[in-house]
Amino acid sequence: MNQIWFTLLLTAAICMCVSAKKFKDGEKPAWAKKDIRDYSDADLERLLDQWEEDEEPLEPDELPEHLRPAPPIDMSQLDMSNPENILKASKKGKTLMSFVMVNGNPTREETEEITKLWQTSLWNNHIQAERYLIDDNRAIFMFKEGSQAWEAKDFLIEQERCLQVTIENKDYKGKHNPAAEEEAKDEL
């Protein structure tokens, strides 16, 4: 029984492919002569197939991000002793999200104001970041240019109200974070 259904579906698919070929002006099929309001889903599929038949492929910069070719990484220019530089180079041209936590016990409105100020400061430094609040003390900063996330992290951890920044599952404590201050004292 399954073979019969498979054969019927395969035959139907082949028929659709054959009937979606390009026609000359004088020999339009019956479905193409119909009023557009009377088109069925199958007619619209055939029309779409005809439309895309001679279409040229998109330029790499017009493709969705997941289909774009990755920019080449010149390993000779990288400092292999610093893993952050390697990550930064590998995220060039890719979207990257970082999580930022505000210290204290802020309300959602306070977090909104603080992160808005940080976002504006980043934009003023030519670091494009979109901001999304996900909790009363937590926000996502999304970078279309992933390599900028580490520059933003350097700015954010210097801010007085920044508790922590997380990029690629690595936590960076804010300089004014009480736990970070205790660690700095212990190192002395």
N, C-alpha and C positions, 0 to 999 in steps of 0.2 A: 504494500500500500504506500509506504514511504517513497519507494522508487517511482511510483506513478506521479505522486505530487511533485517530486523533484524534477521529473521529466517535463511535467506541465509548466512548472515555474521557469525552467531553463528555456523551453520553447517560447514562452511569453517574453522573456528577457531578450532573446534573439530577435523576435519579431519587432519589439520596440526599437532595438538598435538599427534594424534594417529600415524601418519606416521613418526614422529620424534623419534620413540622409537629406542632403541639400537638393532642392529642385530648381530647375530653370524657371524663368518668369512665366512661360506659357503653360507649364505643366504643374501647377499647384495642386496638391492633394485636396480632397474634399474637406478635411478638417481645417485646412488653412483658409478656406473660403467662407467659413462660418463667421458669424458675428462674434466678436470677442467676449461678449456677455454670455454666449452659449458654450464657451470652451469648457471642456472637462479637465480634470487633473491630468489625465494622460496627454491631452492636447497641449497643456501648459508645459509638461515635461518635454515633449517633442520640440516645442518652441525654444525652451531653454537649451536643449541639446544643439539645435541649429545655431542659436546665438553664440554659444561657446565654441563651436566647431573650428572656426578660423582665428580664434583669439590668441594673441601672443602672450607668452608667459610674463608675469609681473617682474618688475625690477627688484633686486634683493632688498632695497630699502622700503619697498611697498608691501613686502610679504609680512605676514604675522610673525611676531618675534620667534616663536618656536620653529618656524620654517626658514628663518634667515641663516645664512652660513655664518659660522662663528669667525670673528676676526682672528687672524693668526697671532700667536703669542711668541715674541722673540725672547727665548729663554736666556740668551747671552746678555740681555740688558737687565735681567732681574737679579736682585740680591737674594740668593738661595738661603741665606742664613735667617732671613726675615719671612716667615710664612704668611704674614699679612700682605706683603707685596705680591706674593704669588696669587693669593686669593683675589686681591684687588685687580690684578691683570686678567685673571680668569673670568671675572664678572664684568669686564668692560663690554658695554653695549647690551647688557642684559638687565632686566628688571630685578631689583633686590629689595626685600623688606627688612626693616630693623624694628625692634621693639624697644620702646623707651618708657622707663618708669619714673614717676615724679615722687620725690621723697616727702616725708611728713604724712599727713592724713588729709589730702586735698579733696575738695568736693569736685564733682564733674565739671562745674563751671570754672573753678580755679585751674584744673588740668587743661581745659579748653583754652583759657587765656594764656597760660604758661607755654603750652605747646604751639599756640598760634604765634607767639612772640619768637620762639625758637625757629619755627618754619620761616617767618619773615626774615630773620637774621641769616638763615641758610640761603634763601632766595637772593638776598642782598650780596651774598658771596658767590653767586652764580652756581649754587647747588640746588638743582630742581628736586623738590621733595613734596609728595602729597602726604597729608596727615589724616589719620582716621583714629578716633577715640574708640577704645575697646573696653575700657573699664574706668572707674573713677580716678585711678592713678596711673593708667597705662594707655599708650598710643602706639600706633604703627606709623612709621615714616617709610613711604615707598619711593624708591629712587628709580627713575627710568634708566639712568646711567649708573649701574651698580657699583662701578669703581669709586663713585663719589661718596658712597656710604661710609667709608673709613675716614674721609675728611670731615664728614658731618659728625661722626663718632668723636673725633678729636675735639670738635667744638662743643658737642653736647656734654661730654663728661667734665668739662670745665665749668658748666653752669651750676649755680648754687643749689637749685632745686632738682637737679638730675640725680636720681638714685642709682640707675643702672641702664646701660644700653646693651642690647643683645643683637649680634649680627652672626648669621650662620652658626647658631647654637653656641656661640662664645659670648660670655658675659664680660662686660667692661664696667667696673664700678665707677660711679661719679666721684670726682675729687673731693666733694663736700659731703660724701656719704659717710656717716659715722663709722661703718665697718672699714671703709677704705682709709679713713684717717687713723684708725687704730693699727691697721697693717703697716702704714707708713711710719708710725711711731715705733712699732716692733722692729722694723728694719734698721732704725737708727740705733 
